[in-house]
Amino acid sequence: MHEHRGTALAVAAVCVTFFVSLGAVVVVLGWIGFSIYALVKWIGAAPEQPNATALVLLFVGIVAVLTTLLGVGAGLVGRSMTPKKRE
């Protein structure tokens, strides 16, 4: 009955660590995204004002990709804890 306790605790620890560090990771990736966006606007012939929608979608994309990766990883590990169906 307790055969998957270690795996479950490992998944929980990874999830807690992920959500604790999510703020710092989003800030770092947002800074990188802003820098690339500013560099592209500086090189290209773009309008002077930055597009607020693009900047908001940058953060939405960062959070969506990171949480999707966490969900996929937890789902793959959780699949190994599901008992096999018997015939």
N, C-alpha and C positions, 0 to 999 in steps of 0.2 A: 504494500500500500504506500510505502514511503520511498519507492525506487526513483522517483523523479524530483525529490526534494532539492537536491543540489542543482539540477538544471533550472528549476523554477526560481531558486534564489539567485542564480547567475543572471537569468533574464531580468528579474526585478532589479538587481544591482545595475545592470547595463541601462535599463530604462531610467532609473533615478539619476544615474550619472549623466545620461544624455540630456534629460530635462534641466538638470542643474547647469550644465555647460552650454545649453542652447542659446542663452542670451549672449554670451561672449562670442560664440561661433557666428551667430547672426550679425553681430556688430562687425566682426572681422570680414566676413563675406560681403556684407553691405558696403564696407569701406572699399574693398577690392572692386565690387561692382560699380560704385560711384566713380572710382578712379578710371576704370575702363570707359564708362559712359562719358566722363569729362574729356578723356583723351580722344575718343571718337568724335565728339562734338567739336573739339579744338582742331582736329585734322580735317574733318569734313566740312562741307558747306551747309551747315545746319542753321536753323534760326537761333537767335541769341538766347532766348529764354529756354530753360530746360523743361522737358515735358514731365509734369508731375505724375501723370498716369504711368509713364514708363518707370519712374522711380518707385512708385507704390507697388507696381507689378513685379519689380525686382525683388522686393522683400517678400511679397506673397509667394513668388517662385522659390526663393531660398527656403522659407519655412515649409512649403509644401513638399519640396524634394527631400529635405532632411527628415521630416516626419514620415514620409512614405518609405524611405530607406529603413527607418527604425521599425515600422510596421512589418515590412517584408522580412527583415531579419528575425524579428520576434516570431513571426508566423512560421518561418522555416524551422526555427528551433522548437516551437510549440508543436509542430507536426510530428517531430520525433517523439514527443511525449504522449501522443494519442495512441491508445492501444489498437492493435490490429483487429480487424473484424474476423470473427470465426465463422466457419461454414457450418 
